[in-house]
Amino acid sequence: MEDARIWEMEEKLWRGGEDVYQRLVDDEAVMALPAEPFLFSRQQAIDAVKDTPRWDEVRFSEQTVSRPEEGLIVIGYQVEARRGEEEYRCFASSTLRRRGHDDWTVVQHSQVVPPRMAVSGS
């Protein structure tokens, strides 16, 4: 998968809702997020996104892409997201695996919010 497509997929996950998660999050996914219960299964992530307003704007920086083996991609980045007056910034990583030709899913995602990057405007 080309880098541009990787970032398009990641942005879809940040901006999309339940339907996007149903398509792009792997059945075996594990997510570590800065909200209870902190460790999320695929279904828990889908349930959480149902009740969460979507981000209006998402910007990535400090982007890195690693391909440790065929069919596996690991990315890391800083994200700044905004919805209305609320602003959220963190460092994130995702691991994608290829299930078939041109069929990729997220199997791991984590977010780290350093103290200096607190949410504002909420």
Helices and strands as residue ranges (DSSP letters): H 3-15, H 18-24, E 25-32, E 39-41, H 42-50, E 57-69, E 72-83, E 86-100, E 103-112, G 115-117
